Amino acid sequence: MARVFLLLLVGAAATVNDCIEQQCKGCGGEQCQLCREDAKTISTCVDDCIESTCKGCGGEQCQLCREDAKNTCKATQPEPPKNPCDGVYGAEGLQCVWEESVKTCMEKTCHGCGGEQCQLCRSDATRIAQCCDDHWHSVDPPQMCKEAKAQAVSSCVESKCKGCGGEQCQLCRNDQKVLDECCTGAMRTPQCEKTRAGEVFP
């Protein structure tokens, strides 16, 4: 019987972590970290693990089993993720830092969302572009920033030219004032360069 309990104890820590993951299912970003570190959640899962491990014991054997289970039924914290920019230097390093800063910015921007709402928030080009501008570096922007900025500017222009028709649309999309209003922030896009060209060569 003791051997059976020993085998049960080996998988106890994994059982606790599985329980915590189940309790935090559906979370996102920083919300997940807070859930996994929640004392009440951990305590509940540890208690469940002890009861499950020592189920069917009797008398003194139960006391011994629970003492052992207390040491084994613990939540193991995963190692902190490695910094993806470690060992990357120069312009490539700055680009990497820029991209990671944008990801962190988006996690904060979308904090507290849930389900489909999170997906929509994290893929919102205007929000991503704003984070890219806020963490600007003097290097070629990350691809995610290029794409988001171009989409954000294009959406802004289309919004301002809504309801136009034919040649009027083309004129509106190239209108200096419209581009000035949409090409805000530090980052530039090919569409925004028309504004710069217009300023240099009136």
C-alpha positions as CSV (number, residue, x, y, z in Angstrom):
1,M,0.0,0.0,0.0
2,A,2.9,2.4,0.9
3,R,4.3,1.8,-2.6
4,V,0.9,2.8,-4.2
5,F,0.9,6.1,-2.2
6,L,4.5,6.8,-3.3
7,L,3.5,6.5,-6.9
8,L,0.5,8.8,-6.4
9,L,2.7,11.4,-4.7
10,V,5.1,11.5,-7.8
11,G,2.3,13.0,-9.9
12,A,0.9,15.2,-7.2
13,A,2.6,18.4,-8.2
14,A,1.5,18.0,-11.8
15,T,-2.1,17.5,-10.5
16,V,-1.9,20.8,-8.6
17,N,-0.7,22.7,-11.7
18,D,-3.3,21.0,-13.9
19,C,-6.0,22.1,-11.4
20,I,-4.7,25.7,-11.4
21,E,-4.6,25.8,-15.2
22,Q,-8.2,24.6,-15.2
23,Q,-9.2,27.3,-12.7
24,C,-7.6,30.0,-14.8
25,K,-8.9,28.7,-18.1
26,G,-9.9,31.5,-20.5
27,C,-7.8,34.2,-18.9
28,G,-5.5,36.4,-20.9
29,G,-2.1,38.1,-20.5
30,E,-1.4,39.6,-17.0
31,Q,-4.8,38.3,-15.8
32,C,-3.4,34.7,-16.2
33,Q,-0.3,35.5,-14.1
34,L,-2.4,37.0,-11.3
35,C,-4.8,34.0,-11.4
36,R,-2.0,31.5,-11.2
37,E,-0.5,33.3,-8.2
38,D,-3.8,33.7,-6.4
39,A,-3.4,32.3,-2.9
40,K,-7.0,31.0,-2.7
41,T,-6.8,29.2,-6.0
42,I,-3.5,27.5,-5.0
43,S,-4.8,26.6,-1.6
44,T,-7.9,25.0,-3.1
45,C,-5.9,23.0,-5.6
46,V,-3.4,21.8,-3.0
47,D,-6.2,20.7,-0.7
48,D,-7.9,18.8,-3.5
49,C,-4.5,17.2,-4.4
50,I,-4.0,16.0,-0.8
51,E,-7.5,14.5,-0.6
52,S,-7.2,12.9,-3.9
53,T,-3.7,11.4,-3.1
54,C,-4.7,10.0,0.2
55,K,-8.2,8.8,-0.8
56,G,-8.9,5.4,0.6
57,C,-6.4,5.5,3.4
58,G,-7.2,4.7,7.0
59,G,-6.0,5.6,10.6
60,E,-2.3,6.4,11.1
61,Q,-1.7,5.7,7.4
62,C,-3.8,8.8,6.5
63,Q,-1.8,11.1,8.8
64,L,1.5,9.9,7.3
65,C,0.1,10.2,3.8
66,R,-1.2,13.8,4.3
67,E,2.1,14.9,5.8
68,D,3.9,13.5,2.7
69,A,1.3,15.0,0.4
70,K,1.7,18.5,1.9
71,N,5.3,18.4,0.8
72,T,4.5,17.0,-2.7
73,C,1.3,18.8,-3.5
74,K,2.8,22.1,-4.3
75,A,2.3,24.4,-7.3
76,T,5.5,24.6,-9.3
77,Q,6.0,28.1,-10.8
78,P,7.3,28.0,-14.4
79,E,10.6,29.6,-15.1
80,P,10.4,33.2,-16.2
81,P,10.4,33.4,-20.0
82,K,13.8,34.2,-21.6
83,N,14.2,37.7,-22.9
84,P,14.0,37.2,-26.7
85,C,16.3,40.2,-27.2
86,D,19.2,38.7,-25.2
87,G,22.3,38.5,-27.4
88,V,20.8,40.7,-30.1
89,Y,22.7,44.0,-30.7
90,G,22.8,47.1,-32.8
91,A,19.8,48.0,-35.0
92,E,18.4,44.5,-34.8
93,G,18.5,44.7,-31.0
94,L,16.7,48.0,-31.0
95,Q,14.1,46.6,-33.4
96,C,13.6,43.6,-31.1
97,V,13.2,45.8,-28.0
98,W,10.7,47.9,-29.9
99,E,8.6,44.9,-30.8
100,E,8.7,43.4,-27.3
101,S,7.7,46.9,-25.9
102,V,4.8,47.0,-28.2
103,K,3.6,43.5,-27.1
104,T,3.8,44.6,-23.5
105,C,2.0,47.8,-24.3
106,M,-0.8,45.8,-26.0
107,E,-1.1,43.5,-23.0
108,K,-1.7,46.6,-20.8
109,T,-4.0,48.2,-23.3
110,C,-6.2,45.1,-23.5
111,H,-6.0,44.2,-19.8
112,G,-9.3,42.9,-18.4
113,C,-10.7,41.8,-21.7
114,G,-12.2,38.4,-22.2
115,G,-12.8,35.8,-25.0
116,E,-13.4,37.3,-28.4
117,Q,-13.1,40.8,-27.0
118,C,-9.4,40.1,-26.3
119,Q,-8.8,38.8,-29.9
120,L,-10.4,41.9,-31.3
121,C,-8.4,44.2,-29.0
122,R,-5.1,42.6,-29.7
123,S,-5.6,42.7,-33.5
124,D,-6.8,46.3,-33.5
125,A,-4.4,48.1,-35.9
126,T,-5.0,51.6,-34.5
127,R,-4.1,50.4,-30.9
128,I,-1.0,48.5,-32.2
129,A,0.1,51.6,-34.2
130,Q,-0.3,53.8,-31.1
131,C,1.9,51.4,-29.1
132,C,4.4,51.4,-31.9
133,D,4.5,55.3,-31.9
134,D,4.8,55.4,-28.1
135,H,7.8,53.1,-28.1
136,W,9.5,54.5,-31.3
137,H,13.2,53.8,-31.9
138,S,15.4,55.3,-34.7
139,V,15.6,52.0,-36.6
140,D,13.5,50.3,-39.3
141,P,10.2,49.4,-37.5
142,P,9.2,45.8,-36.8
143,Q,7.0,44.3,-39.4
144,M,4.0,44.2,-37.1
145,C,4.3,48.0,-36.7
146,K,4.7,48.6,-40.4
147,E,1.5,46.6,-41.1
148,A,-0.5,48.1,-38.3
149,K,0.5,51.7,-39.1
150,A,-0.3,51.3,-42.8
151,Q,-3.7,49.8,-41.9
152,A,-4.4,52.5,-39.3
153,V,-3.6,55.3,-41.7
154,S,-5.6,53.7,-44.5
155,S,-8.6,53.2,-42.2
156,C,-8.4,56.8,-41.1
157,V,-8.2,58.1,-44.7
158,E,-11.1,55.9,-45.8
159,S,-13.2,57.2,-42.8
160,K,-12.6,60.8,-43.7
161,C,-13.4,60.1,-47.4
162,K,-16.5,58.1,-46.7
163,G,-19.3,58.8,-49.0
164,C,-17.1,60.0,-51.9
165,G,-17.4,58.8,-55.5
166,G,-15.3,58.3,-58.5
167,E,-12.4,60.8,-59.1
168,Q,-13.5,62.6,-55.9
169,C,-12.3,59.6,-53.8
170,Q,-8.9,59.7,-55.4
171,L,-8.6,63.4,-54.8
172,C,-9.7,63.0,-51.2
173,R,-7.2,60.2,-50.5
174,N,-4.4,62.3,-51.7
175,D,-5.6,65.5,-50.1
176,Q,-2.8,67.1,-48.0
177,K,-5.1,68.0,-45.1
178,V,-6.6,64.5,-44.9
179,L,-3.1,62.9,-44.8
180,D,-1.9,65.4,-42.3
181,E,-4.7,64.5,-40.0
182,C,-4.2,60.7,-40.4
183,C,-0.4,60.6,-40.4
184,T,0.2,61.4,-36.8
185,G,2.9,59.9,-34.5
186,A,6.6,59.2,-35.1
187,M,6.2,56.4,-37.6
188,R,5.8,57.1,-41.3
189,T,4.2,54.9,-44.0
190,P,4.5,55.1,-47.8
191,Q,1.1,56.9,-47.9
192,C,2.3,59.3,-45.3
193,E,5.5,60.1,-47.3
194,K,3.2,61.9,-49.7
195,T,2.6,64.4,-46.9
196,R,6.3,64.9,-46.3
197,A,6.9,65.3,-50.1
198,G,4.2,67.9,-50.2
199,E,5.9,69.8,-47.4
200,V,9.3,69.7,-49.0
201,F,8.1,70.3,-52.5
202,P,5.1,72.6,-52.3
